[in-house]
């Protein structure tokens, strides 16, 4: 059974900024990145427990998933009873925030 998918506002902002940056340098790479993110979201909708715990203070249930073919990018999400809440999409080489909010 597939869970509902909720894309949080911070995730949408992250996603748009990353795609805009990639598009400026390489439009084909931006398109491949979008495909990889959408595949990851689809996979996590079906198997929400696949990701490992991200280890954020105050948000112990937030999980992370590495975007296939773009391993520097991490998708952060919360697997709830019937919904996958996508929280952030961040580059792993940057300083990750010490806390993360599922809103």
C-alpha angles and dihedrals in degrees: 000000000000122000124225114260123226117186109205121221094248090052090051091050092048091048094050093048093049093048092047091051093047092045092056091055102031123000093192091055090050090054092049089048091053090050091050093049092048090049090051092050091050092049093049091048088059097036107025095169094060096096124079124243109275096214100229119162111245093014106066094159096058111112132197132220128189114230107241114242088012100063094167090069122081126198115208119201145156120231107214128179097280102354138067109213111202108211110175144352111209140168108249094220093064123082103275115221114260089229133032131196124212090219 
